[in-house]
Amino acid sequence: MYTNVVVGINGLPGDRDAIALAKALSAENPELALVHVRVAQMLPTKGSNGAFEVAEHELSDDLLQRQQRAYAADAEIVSVSAMSVGAGLHQ
């Protein structure tokens, strides 16, 4: 059984199933981390700015908090920006 489990969250109905599977594969008191990866572009797009990044981060945090309240109240929530989902989860 696992004691530390990272669960990728994307706001789709599969989030609930992924969290349930993580709990099923975990030890008695697992440390769950719900992670939402915001995929970053390699080059900034025309017109992008810091306000857009802040808004994206806030939306990500809102999503994570909703999923945490609904399915895993004790889970840590993490919002990261990375070049790919896999890179963000690894990070």
C-alpha positions, 0 to 999 in steps of 0.5 A: 500500500502507498502512503503518498499519492499524487492525483491529477485533477482536471475538473472532469467526472473522472476526478472522483474516480481517480481520487477513489482509486488513490484512496483504495491503493493507499495505506490507512492514513495516506497523504493525498495530493490533488494536483492541477497542471496548467500547461504553459506555452513555450513562447508567450502568446501575443497579448498574454500578460501577468493578469492572465497568469494570475486569473488562470492560477485562481481558476485552478485553485478554485477547481482544486478546492471544490474537488477537495471539499467534495472528495478528499477533505484532508488532501493537499492541493497543488496548482502547477504550471508546466510544459506538459501534464506529465512534467507537472505531475513529476514536478 
